[in-house]
Amino acid sequence: MLAGWSLDVGRMELPDYGRVIHSDDWFSATAPLNSDGYHASSAMGGIDIDIYHYGGGSAAFGIHAGDSNSVTGFHFGFGDMSDMADLAVGYWSGNPGQGGGETESIMSIYANDIGGDNLAGVDLDFEYGTSDDGGAGDSGTLTVISFGYQMEGVGLHASNSVADENWFNVVGIEKHGTYGITDLFIAVNDVEATTIGADFQPMDGMDATVNFISLSQDSTGDDYGTELDLILGWDCGDDVRMDIGYGSFSPDGAGDDVDYVYLQTGWDF
C-alpha cells in the first residue's frame, strides 16, 4: 500500500535531532522520553524523508494518552552536498505543552562535517533552530557550533551553544550532559555554554572523556560558573558496558562547589 515507505505505529522512543527533540533515557528527574504515534520514512530522489506524529505517551513528553495535545514533525536529510556538508532541515508543529495552549512551531537546520575532507581533518558541525510559541512575543533561537580533531591516540573537541531566553525545544528539557553531567541547568533556554575537552584511551578496552565547561546567562552575560567532568567507559565482554562519571561544578560568586558521581551499566540482549 505504501510503496517505498516504511511505517511504525505505537509507543516508541522519540527521534534524536540535535537539541530540538530527543529521547534521553538517562535523566535523574524524569522517566524515559517516549510517546504514542507513528513514524513514516522514505528516500525519494536521494532525500531521506521522515514524518512523525505523536498524540500521547509519557508525562516527560507532556502528551498523555487520550489528551488532545499532539505534535507533528518533518525531517528532510539531503546527505552530502557537493562534498561540502551533510545537510538536513526539520519542522515541528503542534501543542506539546510548552507554549501555554497555543500552536507552537520549531524549525531547525543542521550542517554536519562541513568542508568534508577539505579542513585538514577537522570535523565541523553546525545547528540552528528557531521556536515560536504562537504568542505575540519574539521567537527563540538556538545556535550550536562544534568541532573535533583526531590526533594519534587523542581526540580534541570544542563547542559553543547559545539558547536565548525565548528558545524552547519539543520535549521541554535538555539531554543529560548538555550543560555538564551535574545537570544543574536542565532548562533549555537563556544559557550560553562553551566546552573544550579531549577523548582518549588510558588503557586497552577503556575510553575516557574530559570536559571543561563555562556557563553563563545569555540575556545578561552573568556567569553561572564552570564545570569539570571526567567520564570513563569500558566493555565487560561483548554484551555489557560500564560507565562511571565524575563532575565538579564551581559556581561564580556565592555558593558551594557541587560534586556528582554516577555509575551505570548497559546490557545487550
C-alpha positions as CSV (number, residue, x, y, z in Angstrom):
1,M,0.0,0.0,0.0
2,L,2.9,2.4,0.7
3,A,5.5,1.5,-1.9
4,G,8.9,2.8,-0.9
5,W,7.7,3.8,2.6
6,S,8.1,2.2,6.0
7,L,5.7,2.8,8.8
8,D,6.0,2.3,12.6
9,V,2.9,2.7,14.7
10,G,2.5,2.6,18.5
11,R,4.6,3.7,21.5
12,M,8.1,4.5,20.5
13,E,11.2,6.4,21.5
14,L,11.4,9.9,20.2
15,P,13.9,10.6,17.4
16,D,17.2,12.3,18.2
17,Y,17.7,15.5,16.2
18,G,20.3,17.6,18.0
19,R,18.8,19.9,20.6
20,V,15.3,20.1,19.1
21,I,13.9,16.7,20.1
22,H,15.4,13.7,21.7
23,S,14.6,10.5,23.8
24,D,17.0,10.7,26.7
25,D,16.5,7.6,28.9
26,W,19.2,8.7,31.3
27,F,18.0,11.6,33.5
28,S,17.5,11.8,37.2
29,A,14.3,13.9,37.2
30,T,12.1,12.2,34.6
31,A,11.1,8.9,33.1
32,P,12.4,7.9,29.6
33,L,11.0,10.1,26.8
34,N,8.6,8.2,24.6
35,S,5.2,8.8,23.1
36,D,2.3,7.2,21.1
37,G,2.1,7.9,17.4
38,Y,3.5,6.9,14.1
39,H,6.7,7.4,12.1
40,A,6.7,7.1,8.3
41,S,10.0,7.2,6.4
42,S,11.2,7.0,2.8
43,A,14.0,8.0,0.4
44,M,13.0,9.9,-2.7
45,G,15.4,11.3,-5.2
46,G,18.3,11.0,-2.7
47,I,16.4,12.8,0.1
48,D,15.6,11.0,3.3
49,I,12.1,11.9,4.5
50,D,10.8,11.2,8.0
51,I,7.3,12.1,9.1
52,Y,6.3,11.9,12.8
53,H,3.0,12.4,14.6
54,Y,2.6,11.9,18.4
55,G,-0.6,12.1,20.4
56,G,0.1,10.5,23.7
57,G,2.8,8.9,25.8
58,S,4.9,9.5,28.9
59,A,4.4,12.5,31.2
60,A,8.0,13.6,30.4
61,F,7.0,14.4,26.9
62,G,4.0,16.4,28.1
63,I,1.5,14.5,26.0
64,H,-0.6,11.9,27.7
65,A,-2.6,9.1,26.0
66,G,-6.1,10.5,25.4
67,D,-5.1,14.1,25.6
68,S,-5.9,16.5,22.8
69,N,-2.3,17.7,22.7
70,S,-0.3,16.5,19.7
71,V,2.8,17.3,17.7
72,T,3.7,16.6,14.1
73,G,7.3,16.7,12.7
74,F,9.0,16.6,9.3
75,H,12.7,15.9,8.8
76,F,14.5,16.0,5.5
77,G,18.1,14.8,5.1
78,F,19.9,15.9,1.9
79,G,23.1,13.9,2.5
80,D,26.5,15.1,1.4
81,M,26.0,18.2,-0.8
82,S,28.9,18.6,-3.2
83,D,31.4,17.3,-0.6
84,M,30.8,20.4,1.5
85,A,28.4,19.3,4.2
86,D,25.7,16.8,5.3
87,L,22.6,19.0,5.3
88,A,19.2,18.4,6.9
89,V,16.2,20.5,7.9
90,G,13.4,19.9,10.3
91,Y,10.0,21.3,11.2
92,W,7.7,20.6,14.2
93,S,4.3,22.0,14.9
94,G,1.6,21.4,17.4
95,N,1.0,21.7,21.1
96,P,3.4,19.5,23.1
97,G,2.8,21.6,26.2
98,Q,5.5,24.2,26.1
99,G,3.5,27.2,24.8
100,G,0.6,27.5,27.1
101,G,-2.1,26.1,24.8
102,E,-1.1,28.0,21.6
103,T,0.1,26.2,18.5
104,E,3.9,26.1,18.5
105,S,6.4,25.6,15.7
106,I,10.1,24.9,15.6
107,M,12.4,25.0,12.5
108,S,15.9,23.6,12.5
109,I,18.9,23.4,10.2
110,Y,21.8,21.0,10.5
111,A,25.1,21.1,8.7
112,N,27.5,18.3,9.7
113,D,31.0,17.5,8.5
114,I,31.3,21.0,7.0
115,G,34.1,21.1,4.4
116,G,34.3,17.4,4.2
117,D,38.0,16.4,3.7
118,N,39.0,20.0,2.9
119,L,39.6,21.1,6.5
120,A,42.7,19.0,7.2
121,G,40.9,16.5,9.5
122,V,38.8,19.0,11.4
123,D,35.1,17.8,11.9
124,L,33.0,21.0,12.0
125,D,29.2,20.8,12.7
126,F,26.5,23.5,13.0
127,E,22.9,23.5,14.3
128,Y,20.5,26.4,14.2
129,G,16.9,26.5,15.4
130,T,14.0,28.9,15.8
131,S,11.0,28.4,18.0
132,D,7.7,30.2,18.1
133,D,5.2,29.7,20.9
134,G,2.3,31.2,18.9
135,G,2.0,34.3,21.1
136,A,2.9,37.9,20.4
137,G,6.4,37.7,21.8
138,D,9.7,37.2,20.0
139,S,10.7,33.9,18.5
140,G,13.5,32.0,20.2
141,T,16.8,31.0,18.7
142,L,19.4,28.3,19.2
143,T,22.9,28.2,17.7
144,V,25.4,25.4,18.2
145,I,28.8,25.1,16.6
146,S,31.2,22.4,17.4
147,F,34.4,20.9,16.0
148,G,36.6,17.9,16.6
149,Y,40.1,16.9,15.6
150,Q,41.6,13.4,15.9
151,M,45.3,13.1,16.6
152,E,47.1,9.8,17.3
153,G,45.5,8.4,20.4
154,V,43.7,11.7,21.4
155,G,40.7,13.4,20.0
156,L,40.2,17.1,20.8
157,H,36.7,18.8,20.7
158,A,35.2,22.1,21.5
159,S,31.7,23.7,21.1
160,N,29.7,26.8,21.8
161,S,25.9,26.9,22.2
162,V,23.6,29.8,22.7
163,A,20.0,29.2,23.6
164,D,18.3,32.6,24.1
165,E,15.6,33.3,26.7
166,N,12.7,32.6,24.3
167,W,14.0,29.3,22.9
168,F,12.3,26.0,23.7
169,N,12.5,22.5,22.3
170,V,9.8,19.9,21.7
171,V,10.3,17.9,24.9
172,G,11.0,20.8,27.3
173,I,14.2,19.5,28.8
174,E,17.8,19.1,27.7
175,K,19.7,15.9,27.2
176,H,21.7,14.6,30.2
177,G,25.1,16.2,29.9
178,T,24.2,19.1,27.7
179,Y,25.3,21.6,30.3
180,G,27.6,19.2,32.2
181,I,26.8,16.0,34.0
182,T,25.9,17.6,37.3
183,D,22.7,18.6,35.5
184,L,22.3,21.9,37.3
185,F,20.9,23.6,34.2
186,I,18.1,21.5,32.9
187,A,16.3,24.5,31.4
188,V,16.5,24.7,27.7
189,N,16.9,28.5,27.4
190,D,18.9,31.6,28.4
191,V,22.1,29.6,28.6
192,E,25.4,30.0,26.8
193,A,27.8,27.1,27.2
194,T,31.4,26.8,25.9
195,T,33.0,23.4,26.2
196,I,36.6,22.2,25.5
197,G,37.7,18.6,26.0
198,A,39.5,15.6,24.9
199,D,38.8,11.9,24.3
200,F,41.5,9.2,24.8
201,Q,42.1,5.6,25.8
202,P,44.0,5.4,29.1
203,M,44.4,1.6,28.6
204,D,43.2,-1.1,26.3
205,G,39.4,-1.6,26.4
206,M,38.8,1.7,28.3
207,D,37.8,5.1,26.8
208,A,37.8,8.4,28.7
209,T,36.4,11.9,28.1
210,V,37.5,15.1,29.9
211,N,35.4,18.3,29.5
212,F,35.7,21.8,30.9
213,I,32.5,23.8,30.6
214,S,31.9,27.5,31.1
215,L,28.3,28.5,31.7
216,S,26.6,31.9,31.6
217,Q,23.2,33.5,31.3
218,D,22.7,34.6,27.7
219,S,20.3,37.6,28.4
220,T,22.6,39.3,31.0
221,G,26.0,37.8,30.4
222,D,26.3,36.9,34.1
223,D,28.5,33.9,34.8
224,Y,26.8,30.8,36.3
225,G,30.2,29.1,36.9
226,T,32.4,26.3,35.5
227,E,32.3,22.6,35.5
228,L,35.0,19.9,35.1
229,D,33.8,16.4,34.0
230,L,35.6,13.1,33.7
231,I,33.8,10.1,32.2
232,L,35.3,6.6,31.9
233,G,33.7,3.7,30.0
234,W,34.8,0.1,29.3
235,D,33.3,-3.0,27.8
236,C,32.9,-6.1,30.1
237,G,32.6,-8.7,27.3
238,D,30.6,-8.3,24.1
239,D,27.2,-7.5,25.7
240,V,27.9,-5.5,28.8
241,R,29.3,-1.9,29.2
242,M,30.1,0.0,32.3
243,D,30.4,3.8,32.6
244,I,31.4,6.0,35.6
245,G,31.3,9.8,35.6
246,Y,32.5,12.5,37.9
247,G,31.6,16.1,37.7
248,S,32.6,19.1,39.8
249,F,30.6,22.4,39.4
250,S,32.1,25.7,40.8
251,P,29.5,28.5,40.9
252,D,30.6,32.0,40.2
253,G,30.3,34.1,43.4
254,A,28.4,32.7,46.4
255,G,27.6,29.1,46.9
256,D,29.5,25.8,47.5
257,D,31.0,23.6,44.8
258,V,28.9,20.6,43.8
259,D,30.4,17.2,43.2
260,Y,28.5,14.5,41.3
261,V,29.3,10.8,40.7
262,Y,27.3,8.2,38.8
263,L,27.9,4.6,37.8
264,Q,25.7,3.0,35.1
265,T,25.7,-0.2,33.0
266,G,24.2,-1.2,29.7
267,W,23.3,-4.7,28.6
268,D,22.6,-6.0,25.1
269,F,20.1,-8.9,24.9
